[in-house]
Amino acid sequence: MFNSVLIANRGEIALRILTTLKELNIESVILSSPIDQETLPVKLADKVLVLPGNLPSESYLNYKYFLPLARELGVDAVHPGYGFLSENSHFRDAVGKSKMSFVGPTKLNMEILGDKVKAREAAIRSGTPLLPGVNEILEAEELKEVAKNIGFPVMIKAAAGGGGRGIRVVENESNFISVCTQAQNEAEMAFGDRRVYLEKFLTQARHIEVQLLGLNSGSALHYGERDCSIQRKNQKIIEESPSPYLTKKKAKEIHEIATNLAEEVGYINAGTAEFLSDSDRNFYFMEVNTRIQVEHPVSEFVTNSDLIKQQLLIASGEDPDINQKDIKFKGHAIEARVYAENPYLKFKPSPGEISEIEHPNGNGIRVDTHMENGSTIPSFYDSMISKVISYSDSRMSAINKLSLALSRYKIYGVHTTIPIIYQIINSEEFKTQKYDIKFLDSNPNRFQIPKELLSIADVAAVSMADKIPDRESKNEDCEEDNWRWSYIMGGQIF
């Protein structure tokens, strides 16, 4: 096992990794931008490597700066968490060249599965079902002809994409070229790669994913499936395990499909195979995320596992002493992501200082967060405050536990998405499974803030929201404007 591990990340995932390192008595070295130096994971780490600036390019993406310094500090492994450099094959290669181990998949794994076209080719080899699409990179006019043959609607996707970015749905051919160009531009901005491909868009789909763990021996284990169908603009909001949508037979089928794909590419370490499922519960491959996922806690709950620990073992060359039959599944877990966003102002980010925060607790409640009284939500990074996870013996009991936890969650100083999440999990649609991945986007006014919770400032914000372009529109505000608007509205929120 390792003696010293660099946590090449920030926020709640940094604290999550640090917790397991502490348990294993491994020295923790953490990166910190100037604005993050008073955060909880930085305070608790054994050593801190301060970065030269707050912008991502100056800080958590600046591996040419921090890798040599980490090596000088005696670091022998790097855990990238999720986001930032976690799926960057060049970073993974640089870690190896710096004589440190990478806690994640191989460079080849990343290159094959990080490129969505190559991933489709691997899926075909392993017998994984695919939606009709194109397995090569074409120009917009050529893609338009393919789309006409497949039949609209179709989905244009960034070849090097992830996290819901670089994705556009096209309903008909009239605006195909303009939408394709938008997707290419977004892909280039997000990933430095403007290549896109397309596949048939599946209406009324559910988003099902399988937690994988590839071993050094060449075999792959699964930790069950997760249902991530409650989304807003391709961003997951609520995740649960097991999927209430699947029968046991269908769950077993998707587990086998996912592990076969992992073994086809010789996948090592933690990863997630993502699928769309239609109304007949047929599966169609989407992508593999070559990292630990935000929603990994629900899989840990139902299998009583520590996936970060398993990652570290595999990266050190020690396969966990388990096989598939040793992984037992029990109960139901649901995770809700809480963001510092203003639900009254079209979910504009809401930065600022958290003057007071009171996390819920109780049997079967887990809150993954790095926030405490006085913590700051900076404008430079993701605005997620925490993940609230409930666990119980049944889905309805887990819903009730999560509902109670959210009702007791107090955050003062910034706007949060808690009121909206609370309404979603208590809705009849959620409880009775009458939703798909487009449920929220297709019903933008389905969930409203109760009038009794609105202050004078909130009423002004609701009125203002009608006058501000949505960030997804072609007239989108720049990110700095989004932050400024939400900061001006400010306030203490339920």
DRENLUMGU-361876 format. One record per residue (C-alpha): y, x negated, z negated; residue in one letter. Coordinates in steps of 0.2 Angstrom, whole numbers, plus 5000, padded with zeros to 4 digits. Example, Ala and Ser with C-alpha at 12.3 -4.5 7.8 and 13.67 -1.06 7.14 Angstrom:
2
497849384961A 499549324964S 
REM end
This chain:
494
500050005000M 501849955002F 502949864990N 504649914996S 505150065008V 506750095017L 507250275018I 508250285034A 508950445031N 510050555019R 510150715010G 508650825004E 507350735015I 507950565008A 507650634990L 505950704995R 505350535001I 506050444986L 505150564974T 503450514982T 503950334981L 504350344963K 502650424960E 501750284969L 502850154960N 503550084977I 505250014977E 506450124986S 507850054997V 509050195004I 510450195017L 512150265012S 513650295022S 515250275012P 515450465009I 513650485003D 513750344990Q 513850474975E 512450584982T 510850604971L 509650504981P 510850364982V 511050364963K 509150374960L 508650234973A 508150064967D 509249974980K 510650044991V 511149975008L 512950035012V 513350065030L 514950025038P 515650195042G 515350385041N 515050435059L 513250445063P 513450305076S 514150195062E 512950245049S 511150325050Y 510950285069L 511650105067N 509950025066Y 510449855074K 511549845059Y 510349895045F 508649835050L 509049645048P 509849685031L 508349785025A 507149645030R 508249525019E 508049645005L 506149625006G 505749795014V 504049805022D 504049985028A 505350115035V 505250305033H 506450395045P 506250565038G 506750695051Y 508250695063G 509250545066F 508050405072L 506450485068S 505850515086E 506750375094N 505450255101S 506750115103H 507050125084F 505150125081R 504949975092D 506349885083A 505549915066V 503949835072G 504949685079K 505749665062S 504049635055K 504049805045M 502949955046S 503550115053F 503050275043V 502650385058G 501750385075P 501550245087T 502850205100K 501650265114L 501450425104N 503250455104M 503450405123E 502150525128I 502550675117L 504450645116G 504550675135D 504150855137K 503550825155V 502250695149K 501750805135A 501350945147R 500250825156E 499350775140A 499150955136A 498350995153I 497050845150R 496650915133S 496351095139G 497951155130T 498551325137P 500251315145L 501551435152L 501851425171P 503151295174G 503451125183V 502650965177N 503950855186E 505850815186I 506750905200L 508550935204E 509351105201A 509151175218E 507351125218E 507051205201L 507851365207K 506551385220E 505151355207V 505951485196A 505951605210K 504051575213N 503651585194I 504751745192G 506251765180F 506651755166P 506351565165V 506851435151M 507651275156I 507251135143K 507850965140A 506450845145A 506950725130A 507450865119G 507050935102G 507851035088G 508251185100G 509551085110R 509651075129G 508851245131I 509451395141R 508651555146V 509051615164V 508751805168E 509051795187N 509451675201E 511251725202S 511851605189N 510351485189F 511351325195I 512751345183S 511551375168V 510551225173C 512051115174T 512551175156Q 510751125150A 510850955159Q 512550925151N 512050965133E 510450865135A 511450715140E 512650735126M 511250765113A 509950645119F 510750525132G 509550595145D 510050745157R 508350775164R 507750955162V 506251055167Y 505751235167L 504351355162E 504151545161K 505051625147F 503951725136L 504751885130T 504351955113Q 503551795108A 503151725090R 503351535086H 501751465078I 501551285074E 500151175067V 500451035054Q 499450885060L 498950725052L 498250595064G 497150455056L 496950275060N 495150315064S 495650415079G 495250585072S 496550715068A 496650835053L 497650995052H 498551075037Y 498551255044G 499851345054E 501651405051R 502551545058D 504351505062C 504851655072S 506451705062I 507751595072Q 509551605077R 509951525093K 508351425094N 508651355076Q 507351405063K 507951495048I 506351555039I 504651485040E 502951535031E 501151485030S 499951555034P 500551655049S 500451835045P 500351865064Y 498651785067L 496951835063T 495751705055K 494951695072K 496551655081K 497151535067A 495551435069K 495751435088E 497551365087I 497051235074H 495651175086E 496851175101I 498151065091A 496950945084T 496150915102N 497850875109L 498250755095A 496550665098E 496850665116E 498450555114V 497750455100G 499050525088Y 499350435072I 500250495056N 501150665053A 501650775068G 501850955072T 501151045088A 502251195092E 501651355102F 502251515108L 501151665105S 501251825116D 500952005111S 499051985113D 499051825102R 498751705116N 499451535114F 500551425125Y 501051245121F 502851205118M 502951025111E 502450905098V 503750845085N 503250665081T 503950665063R 503850765047I 504550935049Q 505951015039V 504751155034E 503351045028H 503451115010P 502551275015V 501051175021S 501051075005E 501051224994F 499551315003V 498551155004T 499151074987N 499550914996S 500850784997D 501150755016L 502350615012I 501050525002K 499850545016Q 501050475029Q 501350315018L 499450295016L 499150305035I 500650185039A 499950055027S 498250065036G 497350165023E 496650325029D 496650465016P 494950485009D 494850665015I 494050755030N 494450935036Q 493351025025K 494150945010D 495851035014I 495751205006K 496951345010F 497551464996K 499051584994G 500551615004H 502251515005A 503951555013I 505351435015E 507251485018A 508451365024R 510151375016V 511651315026Y 513451285022A 514051405035E 515251545036N 514251705040P 515951795041Y 516551675054L 515151675067K 514251545056F 515551405057K 515151255046P 515951265029S 516251095023P 517051045006G 516551014988E 515251114979I 516251144963S 514651224954E 512851254959I 511451334950E 509751314958H 508451454955P 506851404946N 505251484940G 503351484943N 503051464962G 504851414966I 505351254974R 507051194979V 507151044990D 509050984989T 510150834985H 511550944980M 512250954962E 513950994954N 515350904963G 514350864978S 515250864995T 514650945011I 515350815024P 515850865042S 514950715049F 513150775046Y 512050925046D 512651065035S 511051115026M 511251125007I 509451165003S 507751235006K 507051374994V 505251394995I 504151524986S 502351524983Y 501151664978S 499451734980D 500051854994S 501451875007R 502252014998M 502251934982S 503051774990A 504351884998I 504851964981N 504851794973K 505951724986L 507151874985S 507351854967L 507651664968A 509051694982L 509851834971S 509951704957R 510551554968Y 512451524964K 513451404974I 515351394972Y 516651314983G 515851335001V 515251475011H 513351495012T 512051585022T 511151655007I 511751835009P 511051845027I 509451765022I 509251885007Y 509452035019Q 508251965032I 506851945020I 507152115012N 507152205029S 505852325035E 505652225051E 505252065041F 504052145029K 503152245042T 503052105055Q 504152195068K 505052045075Y 504951905087D 505951745090I 507451845098K 507551965084F 509151905077L 509951855093D 509552025101S 510252115085N 511852015081P 512552165070N 510852205062R 511352115046F 513052125039Q 513852075023I 513952215011P 515752275009K 515652264990E 515452074992L 516952045002L 518451974995S 520251985003I 519951805010A 518251865017D 518952025025V 520251905034A 518851795040A 517851945047V 519451995057S 519751815062M 517951795068A 518251925082D 519651815089K 518751645089I 517551595103P 515751575098D 515251395098R 513851435110E 515051505123S 515751405138K 517351405129N 516651335113E 517751245100D 517551065097C 516551025082E 518050965072E 518951135075D 517351225069N 517451125053W 519351155051R 519251345053W 517951365040S 518751245028Y 520451345029I 519451505025M 518651415010G 518251514995G 516851544982Q 515351634990I 513851734983F 
REM end
